[in-house]
Amino acid sequence: MDEIFNHCSLLWERFDESVRGLVFIDCSQSSLESALRCVPQPGSELQKTALHTLLETYSVLPDLYKVAIKGMIESVSTHSEHDAKLVVSGLHRHQALPGVIFRMLAASIDLDARAADAVRFLDDLFRPGAAQWIGRHGSGVQPKYASAGNEIRQAIYRRFSQMDSHQRQQHAPAFVRVVSGLIGYLRLDVHNTDHVFLSDAAAAVDSRTSTLCAALMLVLVGFGPDISEKDTLDMLKHVADSRAAGSVDCILAFLKTDHLREIGGLVGTTLNMDFAFPHERLFYLKDIVAQSSILFFTGASLARRLL
C-alpha cells in the first residue's frame, strides 16, 4: 500500500475517491499516513480535500476505522500551526472529535496571548446544537475532556486578569459565555478561581450584558456541589451588587414562587446554549437564600421584599 501511494501519482487525480477506497480496504493508520505524506504542499487545497474526506468518512464508519482516522487527523495537526487551525476548523464544521478540538486548543494557548483566539473560537462553537455532538446531553461523556478544558479555562482567567478596565468591558461578555460553556458542556468542576472571575466580570460588564454574569452565577451553583453555603451567598451578593442586580431580583422571584424550571430555561436563553442544566441544585439555592438575612442582599430591592 505504501509503495502504491509513493509511486502512483495518478491516484491523486481523484483524491477523495482514493481516500475513501483506502479507508475501506485498509484501516491501518500507517497507510493513511502514507497517503497524506504524498500530498505535495501542506495547507494546499489537496490537503484540505484529504481532511474533508477523512472527516466525512469518519461519521459513517465503525470504531475500528475511526481509530485510524482519528490518529491521522491528530498527526496532520502537528505539522504546523496552519495545519492545526485547518484541523480544528474542519472538526468544528463536521461536528466531530470534540476531544481532539479541546486538546489542540489547550496545546495552542500555552502562551496566554492566544487565549483570546481560543475565546473567539469557543464563543462560536458553544451554540444551540453543540450538546448533540459535544455533550450528548449526558454526564458520563465529558470527563475525558476535563484536563484540556481546565487548561483552557485557566488560560482564559490569566488573560482576563491581564486586561485593563476598557478591555475587560469589551471582552467580558464573550469570556463569560465561554467559561459558562466549558463548565456546562464539559462538566468541569467548579473552583474558587471561577468565583473570582465572576466577581471581576460582574464589575466590568455594562447593563446590556450583565445578565450573562447572572447566568454564569447559576452555572457555578448548578455544577458546583462542593461550594459552601457562605461562598454561594457571597457569590450571589457580588452579582446582586453589580449591574446584574435586576437579573438577581428575577432569579430570587422565581425561587420564591417555585419556578425552578424557568431558572434553568433562563440560563440557556441568556447564554444561547443547550447543555443540560442540573435543576436539583436550585432547591439548595432556594433553601440557603430563604434562611439568610434580609440585610445580606443590600443591592437587590426585590430580594429585600421577598425574604
Secondary structure, 3 states (H helix, E strand, C coil): CHHHHHHCHHHHHHHHHHHHHHHHHCCCHHHHHHHHHCCCCCCCHHHHHHHHHHHHHHCCCCHHHHHHHHHHHHHHHCCCHHHHHHHHHHHHHHCCCHHHHHHHHHHHCCCHHHHHHHHHHHHHHCCCCHHHCCCCCCCCCHHHHHHHHHHHHHHHHHHHHCCCHHHHHHHHHHHHHHHHHHHHHHCCCCCHHHHHHHHHHHHHCCCCCHHHHHHHHHHHHHCCCCCCHHHHHHHHHHHHCCCCHHHHHHHHHHHHCCCHHHHHHHHHHHHCCCCCCCCHHHHHHHHHHHHCCHHHCCCCHHHHHHC
